Amino acid sequence: MTSVGAPAPTPLTAAAPPRGSRDSRGSWIPTPAMISTRFMELRRRRGLMIALIVVNIGIPTVFLLIRLLAHAIAPRSYGPAGGYDIYTNIVAGLMYVFGFIIAATLGCTAGSVDLTEGMFRHLVVTGRSRLALYLARIPAGLAIVVPLVAIGFTVVCAVCVLAAPKTLNYDGANVPAGLSLSGLEHWAADHPNQVVCNFSYDQPISTNVSCGNGPGGPGGGVTIRGPAPSGAQPALTPAKTLAVRIAASDYADYRTHFLYPSDSLMVKSGLWIELEAVVGFIVGLGLASLMGQRTVPVILLIVLELILTPILSMHRIPHLSNLQRSIVGLATAHLEPGGLPLAFSGGGGPGGHAASLLLPESTTVAVSVIIAWLVVWTALGAWRMMTRDA
């Protein structure tokens, strides 16, 4: 039995911080524990992680493995698995485009997972700053997507360098790589048949070299009559003189072909692909946080990358050029290293810079557009996080 005059029990309240101490829960700077928690939440989503690994590592690895096996079984029918051409096609055609899409998918998941799983209210009642809760997702997501992109890119670089062809196949002829102009001319004088029968040239000429495919131009052979062409070296026969002239005219194109990518190209390409993945993740994070869901933002970013960006980058719309230049895909394409083909068209091969096919834009403008997209979408996502009802 209780006493009638006993005081009523007081409700339980959270313990106040000691006098003189500062409650750090209101700080907008995310703590390592918050970042680690966000990282673990994303990593535990098995379906998403499998998709990231398959796209960034699995597809390039399987493609190169099939080429390695095919070349080992039938080397005459299938070329080497590596080399410069294979590298440029995989980097610009696969890793650039799909790296953005899969990073954007991860960002959309990180920006909406708390709402879709009903955990947003529980995060708010902890007293942590909403801005800190949002900012903690950026390093957590980048800690997943950046290493995966780096691993896949490392596999591509290793195979393309170690399994590169031993001789350069240029216009159907096996030519030593990295020759100077005089070196290519000397090689052409020693191999007139290969040069005349395979190298491209515009002027109608004739030679007594037999190519085995009938007369007339590359692949055929007719006869040179009379003295050697003007400017030719006296010690050379007409066929060798012609081969030297053709090699000299094709040298500008020949020097853009390599057996395997250079170290500088691989470093620049790796940083460029990582930049595209970072942009995709942060834009996806901000857009999903703003809309409060994942599916629609993922679809919008896929449409942006695969449809809108290629169209707006290579077709100038009158009076809307500045609006086109504000597209982040055009800005990142302008930062593409020289020697890679244009990512979303397959044009502009290694012979020239892919940026020449794009809407004109300076490097300063391109960098400014990328920074603006990162800042604006981060600000929009954080603002929606701070104003959303719990």
Secondary structure, DSSP 8 states (H G I E B T S, - for coil): ---TT-------------TT---GGG-SS--HHHHHHHHHHHHT-HHHHHHHHIIIIIHHHHHHHHHHHHHHH-TTTS--S-SHHHHHHHIIIIIHHHHHHHHHHHHHHHHHHHHHTT-HHHHHTTT--HHHHHHTHHHHHHHHHHHHHHHHHHHHHHHHHHT--SSEEETTEEE-TT--HHHHHHHHHH-HHHHHHHS---S----S---SS-SSSTT------SS--TT--TTS-HHHHHHHHHHHHHHHHHTT--SS--HHHHHHHHHHHHHHHHHHHHHHHHHHHHHT-SHHHHHHHHHIIIIIHHHHHHS--TT-HHHHHT-HHHHHHHT--TTS--TTTS-S-TTS-GGGGS----HHHHHHHHHHHHHHHHHHHHHHHHHS--
